[in-house]
Amino acid sequence: MLQAIVNGSSPLLALAIQIASWLLLLALGLCFFRIARGPTLADRVVALDVLNILAVAYCALLAISSGRDVFLDAAIALALVAFLVTVAFGRFVEQRAEDVESAGDEREQDGDQHNH
C-alpha cells in the first residue's frame, strides 16, 4: 500500500495527503498566532502542546507519503518528549498556585495581626 503511494499510483491518496498537509500548515499558523497573542501563560503552553501534536501528525504524514518507517520513530520520540513537557508544566503551575496560596495566607495573617 505504501509503495503505491510512493510510486504515485494512488491519486486519491495523494490528494488526501496534499489536503492534510495544507490543513496542518493552517493549524500551525493558528498555533503560532496563539503563542504570540497569549493572553495567559497557560494559553501559550497549550498552544505549544498542540504544536507538538501537529509535528507528530506531520511526521506520520511524511511516513505515509514517503513509505519510510523512520518518520514513525521520530513521531513516537516527539510524542514522548511533548508528554513530558506537558507534565512538567502541570507541576510548575501546581507549584505556582501553592506558592500564591501560601503568600495569600501569610498576607491574611499579617493583616489580622495589624488589626489587633
Contacts in CASP RR format, 6 or more apart in sequence:
PFRMAT RR
TARGET T0000
AUTHOR 0000-0000-0000
METHOD contacts of the structure
MODEL  1
MLQAIVNGSSPLLALAIQIASWLLLLALGLCFFRIARGPTLADRVVALDV
LNILAVAYCALLAISSGRDVFLDAAIALALVAFLVTVAFGRFVEQRAEDV
ESAGDEREQDGDQHNH
2 64 0 8 1.000
2 67 0 8 1.000
3 67 0 8 1.000
4 10 0 8 1.000
4 13 0 8 1.000
5 13 0 8 1.000
5 14 0 8 1.000
5 17 0 8 1.000
5 64 0 8 1.000
5 65 0 8 1.000
5 67 0 8 1.000
6 65 0 8 1.000
6 66 0 8 1.000
6 67 0 8 1.000
8 14 0 8 1.000
17 61 0 8 1.000
17 64 0 8 1.000
17 65 0 8 1.000
20 61 0 8 1.000
21 58 0 8 1.000
21 61 0 8 1.000
24 54 0 8 1.000
24 57 0 8 1.000
24 58 0 8 1.000
24 61 0 8 1.000
27 50 0 8 1.000
27 54 0 8 1.000
28 51 0 8 1.000
28 54 0 8 1.000
31 47 0 8 1.000
31 48 0 8 1.000
31 50 0 8 1.000
31 51 0 8 1.000
31 54 0 8 1.000
32 47 0 8 1.000
32 51 0 8 1.000
34 43 0 8 1.000
34 44 0 8 1.000
34 46 0 8 1.000
34 47 0 8 1.000
35 44 0 8 1.000
35 47 0 8 1.000
35 48 0 8 1.000
35 51 0 8 1.000
38 44 0 8 1.000
38 47 0 8 1.000
42 93 0 8 1.000
45 86 0 8 1.000
45 89 0 8 1.000
48 85 0 8 1.000
49 82 0 8 1.000
49 85 0 8 1.000
49 86 0 8 1.000
52 78 0 8 1.000
52 79 0 8 1.000
52 81 0 8 1.000
52 82 0 8 1.000
52 85 0 8 1.000
53 79 0 8 1.000
53 82 0 8 1.000
55 78 0 8 1.000
55 82 0 8 1.000
56 75 0 8 1.000
56 78 0 8 1.000
56 79 0 8 1.000
56 82 0 8 1.000
59 71 0 8 1.000
59 72 0 8 1.000
59 74 0 8 1.000
59 75 0 8 1.000
59 78 0 8 1.000
60 71 0 8 1.000
60 72 0 8 1.000
60 75 0 8 1.000
62 68 0 8 1.000
62 71 0 8 1.000
63 69 0 8 1.000
63 70 0 8 1.000
63 71 0 8 1.000
63 72 0 8 1.000
63 75 0 8 1.000
END
